[in-house]
Amino acid sequence: MSESGHPSPIQPTGVFDGLRPGAILIGVVVDNLATFVASSLLVSLFAARLAGEQGGELPEEGLEPLLASPEFLLASLVVGLLCTVFGAYVGARRAACFCVRHGAWIAVGSAISALVLYASAGQQGPRPPLWFDMAGFALMIPAGALGGLLANYHLRRAGTDPGMTPGRSQ
């Protein structure tokens, strides 16, 4: 206690304290790879369904109506967010400390890489509506934090204390 009889104030940790860049990078890579694979499967699934509705052939205008359909956009948003949860889970388990913080930073890294890819892609093909992009980016950090929370839960269930002390041997 301090001399006045009051306990000393709790000092907050910094935003970057205890973060493991390697774990964040692994989570971002896993998120991007999972998103690429899952998005390819999703497009194939919806294209096959559209081809079945059109008598076995895709319409001449290609996949543009499919990519703009509300069903595909919603499914794509859910799949993308689940991939972010998965990437954050993998990276946060790898870090084994500050799991939720690692998950959120993995989501930030994934959002930055998505923005870079989005900007470098040019105007090829149809673009999703603005609400879709805004919803995706707004929900990425909570999805990453959820992945970190799940990693924290599973580390505790496995008997590993993911505690707040980075650098402890696990």
C-alpha positions in Angstrom: 0.0 0.0 0.0 1.1 3.5 -0.5 1.8 5.9 2.3 -1.7 7.4 2.2 -3.4 4.1 2.9 -4.8 3.6 -0.6 -3.6 0.8 -2.8 -1.4 1.9 -5.8 -3.3 2.2 -9.0 -3.3 -0.7 -11.5 -1.2 0.1 -14.4 -2.7 -1.0 -17.7 -0.7 -3.0 -20.1 0.1 -1.5 -23.5 -1.7 -2.5 -26.6 1.3 -4.4 -28.0 2.6 -5.8 -24.7 2.9 -9.5 -24.7 2.1 -10.0 -28.4 3.9 -12.7 -30.3 4.3 -11.5 -33.9 5.0 -15.0 -35.2 1.7 -16.3 -33.8 -0.2 -13.3 -35.3 1.5 -14.0 -38.7 0.5 -17.7 -38.6 -3.1 -16.7 -37.7 -3.3 -14.3 -40.6 -1.8 -16.8 -43.1 -4.3 -19.5 -41.9 -7.2 -17.1 -42.1 -6.2 -16.0 -45.7 -5.7 -19.6 -46.9 -8.9 -20.8 -45.3 -10.8 -17.9 -46.8 -9.4 -18.6 -50.3 -10.2 -22.3 -50.1 -13.7 -21.8 -48.6 -14.6 -19.0 -51.0 -13.6 -21.2 -54.0 -15.7 -24.0 -52.6 -18.6 -21.6 -52.0 -18.5 -20.2 -55.5 -18.3 -23.8 -57.0 -21.3 -24.8 -54.9 -23.4 -21.8 -55.8 -22.3 -22.1 -59.5 -23.4 -25.8 -59.6 -26.7 -24.9 -58.1 -27.2 -22.1 -60.6 -26.2 -24.4 -63.5 -28.7 -27.0 -62.2 -31.5 -24.3 -62.2 -30.5 -23.3 -65.8 -30.7 -26.8 -67.2 -27.1 -27.8 -66.8 -25.4 -24.7 -68.2 -24.3 -21.4 -66.7 -26.0 -18.4 -68.2 -24.0 -16.4 -70.7 -23.5 -13.5 -68.4 -21.5 -15.9 -66.2 -21.3 -15.7 -62.4 -22.2 -12.0 -62.1 -25.8 -12.5 -61.0 -24.6 -15.2 -58.6 -22.0 -13.0 -57.0 -24.5 -10.2 -56.5 -27.3 -12.4 -55.1 -28.2 -11.8 -51.4 -27.9 -15.5 -50.6 -24.4 -15.7 -51.9 -23.3 -12.5 -50.2 -24.7 -13.6 -46.8 -23.1 -17.1 -47.2 -19.8 -15.5 -48.2 -19.9 -13.2 -45.2 -20.6 -16.0 -42.8 -17.9 -18.2 -44.3 -15.3 -15.4 -44.3 -16.0 -14.6 -40.6 -15.8 -18.3 -39.7 -12.4 -18.4 -41.5 -11.3 -15.4 -39.4 -12.5 -17.2 -36.2 -10.5 -20.3 -37.3 -7.3 -18.3 -38.1 -7.5 -16.4 -34.8 -8.0 -19.7 -33.0 -4.9 -21.2 -34.5 -2.8 -18.2 -33.9 -4.0 -17.6 -30.4 -3.4 -21.3 -29.5 0.1 -20.9 -30.9 0.7 -17.8 -28.7 -0.7 -19.5 -25.6 -1.1 -16.1 -23.8 -3.3 -13.0 -24.2 -5.5 -15.2 -26.5 -8.3 -12.7 -27.1 -5.8 -9.9 -27.8 -3.9 -12.1 -30.2 -7.2 -13.1 -31.9 -8.1 -9.5 -32.3 -4.7 -8.5 -33.8 -4.9 -11.5 -36.2 -8.2 -10.1 -37.4 -6.6 -6.7 -37.8 -3.8 -8.3 -39.9 -6.3 -10.1 -42.0 -8.3 -6.9 -42.5 -5.2 -5.1 -43.7 -4.3 -7.9 -46.1 -7.9 -8.0 -47.4 -7.7 -4.2 -48.0 -4.4 -4.5 -49.8 -5.8 -7.3 -52.0 -9.0 -5.4 -52.6 -7.1 -2.3 -53.7 -4.7 -4.1 -55.9 -7.4 -6.2 -57.7 -8.6 -3.2 -59.8 -12.1 -3.3 -61.3 -12.1 -6.9 -62.5 -15.6 -8.4 -62.3 -18.5 -7.2 -60.1 -17.8 -5.7 -56.8 -19.9 -6.5 -53.8 -22.1 -3.7 -52.4 -20.7 -1.3 -49.8 -22.9 -2.7 -47.0 -21.3 -6.1 -47.5 -17.8 -4.7 -47.3 -18.6 -2.6 -44.2 -20.3 -5.5 -42.4 -17.4 -7.8 -43.1 -14.8 -5.3 -41.9 -16.9 -4.3 -38.8 -17.3 -7.9 -37.8 -13.7 -9.1 -38.4 -12.3 -8.0 -35.0 -15.1 -9.5 -33.0 -14.7 -12.7 -35.0 -11.0 -12.7 -34.2 -11.6 -12.1 -30.6 -14.1 -15.0 -30.6 -11.4 -17.2 -32.1 -9.0 -16.1 -29.3 -11.6 -16.7 -26.7 -12.2 -20.2 -28.0 -8.4 -20.8 -28.0 -8.2 -19.6 -24.4 -11.1 -22.0 -23.4 -9.4 -25.0 -25.1 -6.1 -24.2 -23.5 -7.7 -24.1 -20.1 -9.6 -27.3 -20.8 -6.3 -29.0 -21.8 -4.7 -28.0 -18.5 -2.5 -25.3 -19.9 -2.9 -22.0 -18.2 -2.9 -19.4 -20.9 -2.5 -16.7 -18.2 -1.3 -13.2 -18.6 2.4 -13.9 -18.4 4.1 -14.1 -21.8 7.3 -16.0 -22.0 6.3 -18.7 -19.5 7.2 -22.2 -20.7 3.9 -24.0 -21.4 
